[in-house]
Amino acid sequence: MHLIAIIKSLSLTQGAVVVGALSAVAALATSRLESPPLRWAALLSTPFAFAYSLYWSPVWFGGNDATEYSAWMLICVVPWTLVGMFVSVIVAGLIRRMIPAKPQSDA
């Protein structure tokens, strides 16, 4: 089965699982960022990027009609983004608890 056909066949729940899994992997990578504002920005923006890209990929790569997709965008992208953000914050919190804080130097 072609990848675009698989993406088009995703249900709302299945799309949320895909975005959540991708967001968890991204949270693993972004948890190493030293700057808390940058880390939080990455944790909260990458799920939107994944949800938006997953939703629009059949139009971008499959040539489907964009007007049909734009009517349903908020119904899919918003829940997928929220699930991804939730998973990102949970994974980042677990990683922060497992990795001890670096000691502060008294320079």
C-alpha positions, 0 to 999 in steps of 0.5 A: 500500500502506498504511504499516502494511501495509508496516511489518508486512511488514518482515523482521528485516533490513529493520527493522534497516536502517530503524532504522539509517537513522533512528538515523544521521539522529538521530546527525547531530542529536545530534552538535551537543550540547555535553555529552558525557553528554547526547550519549551518552545521546541516541545510545544511547537514540534507537535503542531509541525507534525500534526500539520504535516501529517494532515496536509501530506496527502495534498502535498504529495498525493495531489488531492483537492486542498479545498476538501482538506481545508474544511476539516483541518481544525477538526484533525490538527487541533486534537493531534497537536494537543495530544502531541504536546501532552506526550512531549511534556510527559516525556520531557518531565520523565527525562528530566527526573531521570537525568540528575541536574548538573551541579552549579559551579561557584565561579 
